[in-house]
Amino acid sequence: MKKIIQVKTDDPGKKKFNLVVTGLVEKVVDINPVSVYMKGNPGDTLESVVTITPSEKYPFSILGMETRGNAGIKTMLIAPAKDKKSWQVKIKSTSGKVLNLYDVLTLKTDSQYKPKLTIMVSVRFLEKKAPKS
């Protein structure tokens, strides 16, 4: 990582100068995908799975999951199997009508570096288009 910061001073000889800050940024978690976008037709059942993998150096557990409560989007948190380290969130949605749904999943962890993880979910049920003749 490299950031450049412009510093302004009252020194008449050097009113402005750039300060460069560099450092190593370590990954604490891998979330795949970071956000979920699903679309289909009314009557379809749409499903997606998000995988959350803590890094080897910074392991953590997920303590719980909160949603904004959109009833049209069902979620389930799945803990890793004994020999695995990845968590999963299964997302499922169905609707009998044209509809746009949105929710935000907040995962609470025991990590001091990432106490909360956020996953955006967007679901669109679109009207079936008639075939062109």
C-alpha positions as CSV (number, residue, x, y, z in Angstrom):
1,M,0.0,0.0,0.0
2,K,1.2,3.5,-0.8
3,K,-0.5,6.8,0.1
4,I,0.6,10.3,-0.6
5,I,-0.5,13.0,1.8
6,Q,-0.1,16.7,1.0
7,V,1.1,18.7,4.0
8,K,0.6,22.4,4.2
9,T,2.8,24.5,6.6
10,D,3.3,28.1,7.6
11,D,7.0,27.8,6.7
12,P,7.7,30.5,4.1
13,G,10.4,28.4,2.5
14,K,8.3,25.2,2.1
15,K,4.6,25.9,2.2
16,K,3.6,22.5,0.8
17,F,5.3,19.1,0.6
18,N,4.2,15.5,0.0
19,L,4.5,12.9,2.7
20,V,4.6,9.3,1.5
21,V,3.3,6.5,3.7
22,T,3.9,2.9,2.7
23,G,3.2,-0.4,4.4
24,L,2.1,-3.9,4.0
25,V,-1.6,-4.6,4.1
26,E,-2.4,-8.2,5.1
27,K,-5.6,-9.9,4.1
28,V,-7.7,-11.0,7.1
29,V,-10.5,-12.7,5.3
30,D,-11.5,-13.7,1.8
31,I,-15.2,-13.3,0.9
32,N,-16.3,-14.8,-2.4
33,P,-18.4,-13.3,-3.8
34,V,-18.2,-10.0,-1.9
35,S,-21.8,-9.1,-2.9
36,V,-24.6,-11.2,-4.4
37,Y,-26.7,-10.2,-7.4
38,M,-29.4,-12.7,-8.5
39,K,-32.0,-12.3,-11.2
40,G,-34.7,-14.5,-12.6
41,N,-38.4,-14.8,-13.5
42,P,-41.4,-14.9,-11.1
43,G,-41.8,-18.5,-10.0
44,D,-38.0,-19.2,-10.1
45,T,-36.1,-20.2,-7.0
46,L,-32.8,-18.3,-7.0
47,E,-29.9,-19.5,-4.9
48,S,-26.3,-18.4,-4.2
49,V,-23.6,-19.4,-1.8
50,V,-21.0,-17.0,-0.2
51,T,-17.8,-18.5,1.1
52,I,-16.0,-16.7,4.0
53,T,-12.4,-17.9,4.6
54,P,-10.3,-16.5,7.4
55,S,-6.6,-16.1,6.6
56,E,-4.2,-18.6,8.2
57,K,-2.5,-15.8,10.2
58,Y,-5.7,-14.3,11.6
59,P,-8.2,-17.1,12.2
60,F,-11.6,-16.2,13.6
61,S,-15.1,-17.6,14.1
62,I,-18.4,-16.2,13.1
63,L,-20.6,-15.6,16.1
64,G,-23.8,-14.8,14.3
65,M,-25.6,-13.2,11.4
66,E,-28.1,-10.4,11.2
67,T,-30.2,-9.3,8.3
68,R,-32.4,-6.3,7.7
69,G,-35.2,-8.7,7.7
70,N,-36.3,-8.9,4.1
71,A,-38.8,-11.8,4.2
72,G,-38.3,-12.6,0.5
73,I,-34.6,-13.4,1.0
74,K,-33.8,-16.5,3.2
75,T,-30.3,-17.0,4.6
76,M,-28.5,-19.7,6.4
77,L,-25.1,-19.6,8.1
78,I,-23.1,-22.9,7.8
79,A,-20.1,-23.5,10.1
80,P,-17.1,-25.2,8.6
81,A,-16.7,-29.0,8.8
82,K,-14.1,-30.2,11.3
83,D,-11.2,-30.3,8.7
84,K,-12.2,-27.1,6.9
85,K,-11.9,-23.4,7.8
86,S,-14.4,-21.8,5.4
87,W,-17.8,-20.7,6.5
88,Q,-20.7,-20.5,4.1
89,V,-23.9,-18.4,3.8
90,K,-26.6,-19.9,1.7
91,I,-29.0,-17.4,0.2
92,K,-32.3,-18.3,-1.4
93,S,-35.2,-16.3,-2.8
94,T,-38.4,-17.0,-4.6
95,S,-41.3,-14.8,-5.7
96,G,-44.5,-15.3,-7.7
97,K,-44.4,-11.7,-9.0
98,V,-42.1,-9.1,-10.5
99,L,-40.2,-7.8,-7.6
100,N,-36.9,-6.2,-6.5
101,L,-35.5,-7.3,-3.2
102,Y,-32.4,-6.0,-1.3
103,D,-30.8,-7.0,2.0
104,V,-27.6,-6.5,3.9
105,L,-26.1,-9.4,5.8
106,T,-23.9,-8.5,8.8
107,L,-21.7,-11.2,10.2
108,K,-20.4,-10.8,13.7
109,T,-17.0,-12.3,14.3
110,D,-14.6,-12.7,17.2
111,S,-11.8,-11.1,15.2
112,Q,-10.2,-8.0,16.6
113,Y,-9.4,-6.9,13.0
114,K,-12.7,-7.6,11.4
115,P,-15.4,-7.7,14.1
116,K,-18.1,-7.2,11.4
117,L,-18.3,-8.4,7.8
118,T,-20.9,-7.1,5.4
119,I,-22.5,-8.8,2.4
120,M,-24.9,-6.9,0.1
121,V,-27.7,-9.0,-1.5
122,S,-29.8,-7.8,-4.5
123,V,-32.5,-10.0,-6.1
124,R,-34.6,-9.1,-9.1
125,F,-37.5,-11.0,-10.5
126,L,-38.1,-9.7,-14.0
127,E,-41.1,-10.0,-16.3
128,K,-40.7,-12.7,-18.9
129,K,-40.1,-11.2,-22.3
130,A,-42.2,-12.5,-25.2
131,P,-40.1,-14.1,-27.9
132,K,-39.5,-11.9,-31.0
133,S,-41.3,-13.2,-34.1
